[in-house]
Amino acid sequence: MKSLSAKHVFVGWKTWLVMLAAMALGQLAQAQILQRPIPTDAKLATIQHVQDMVVSLNGTRVLMAPGGFIRDSSSRPAILGAR
């Protein structure tokens, strides 16, 4: 049985490190591509979570659609009830 030298082990470690860095950069690039711009005809409003799927939109209580998400300006889903 052949034993691996330290050189071979180190080369393998560097290869894995480069692959991990490439995957991380790929994920960042993908997240930038998927950002949704705010439409030009969008109206400014304040939204507050009241309870369950009920939100207050500019002071008027409305029911969100099932599966609806509130997203922030970076297109990330906002967590309702978090302050």
C-alpha positions as CSV (number, residue, x, y, z in Angstrom):
1,M,0.0,0.0,0.0
2,K,1.4,3.4,-1.0
3,S,1.3,6.2,1.5
4,L,0.6,9.8,0.4
5,S,3.3,12.3,0.9
6,A,2.7,15.6,2.6
7,K,2.9,17.3,-0.8
8,H,0.0,15.4,-2.2
9,V,-2.2,16.0,0.9
10,F,-1.4,19.8,0.7
11,V,-2.3,20.0,-3.0
12,G,-5.6,18.3,-2.3
13,W,-6.4,20.7,0.5
14,K,-5.7,23.7,-1.8
15,T,-7.9,22.3,-4.5
16,W,-10.8,22.0,-2.1
17,L,-10.2,25.5,-0.8
18,V,-10.3,26.9,-4.3
19,M,-13.5,24.9,-5.1
20,L,-15.1,26.2,-2.0
21,A,-14.2,29.8,-2.8
22,A,-15.5,29.4,-6.3
23,M,-18.8,28.1,-5.1
24,A,-19.2,30.9,-2.5
25,L,-18.5,33.5,-5.2
26,G,-21.0,31.8,-7.5
27,Q,-23.7,32.0,-4.8
28,L,-23.0,35.7,-4.4
29,A,-23.2,36.4,-8.1
30,Q,-26.5,34.4,-8.3
31,A,-28.0,36.5,-5.5
32,Q,-27.2,39.7,-7.3
33,I,-28.8,38.5,-10.5
34,L,-32.0,37.5,-8.8
35,Q,-32.6,41.0,-7.2
36,R,-35.9,42.4,-8.3
37,P,-36.0,46.1,-9.0
38,I,-38.8,48.2,-7.6
39,P,-41.2,49.2,-10.4
40,T,-41.1,52.9,-11.4
41,D,-44.9,53.2,-10.8
42,A,-44.7,51.8,-7.3
43,K,-46.3,54.0,-4.6
44,L,-44.6,54.6,-1.2
45,A,-46.5,53.1,1.8
46,T,-45.9,52.1,5.3
47,I,-46.7,48.5,6.2
48,Q,-47.0,47.0,9.7
49,H,-47.8,43.4,10.7
50,V,-51.0,43.3,12.8
51,Q,-51.6,39.5,13.2
52,D,-51.4,36.3,11.2
53,M,-51.9,37.4,7.5
54,V,-53.4,40.8,8.5
55,V,-51.2,43.9,7.8
56,S,-51.8,47.6,8.1
57,L,-51.1,49.4,4.9
58,N,-51.0,53.2,5.4
59,G,-53.3,52.7,8.4
60,T,-55.8,50.5,6.5
61,R,-56.0,46.9,7.6
62,V,-55.8,44.5,4.6
63,L,-55.5,40.7,4.4
64,M,-52.4,39.4,2.6
65,A,-52.8,36.7,-0.1
66,P,-52.0,33.1,1.0
67,G,-48.3,32.6,0.5
68,G,-47.7,36.3,0.1
69,F,-44.3,37.8,1.2
70,I,-43.3,41.2,2.2
71,R,-39.9,42.1,0.8
72,D,-37.5,44.8,1.8
73,S,-35.6,47.1,-0.6
74,S,-32.9,44.4,-1.0
75,S,-35.6,41.9,-2.2
76,R,-35.1,39.8,1.0
77,P,-38.3,38.4,2.6
78,A,-39.1,40.4,5.8
79,I,-39.9,38.4,8.9
80,L,-43.3,39.5,10.2
81,G,-43.4,40.4,13.8
82,A,-39.6,40.9,14.1
83,R,-38.5,44.3,15.4
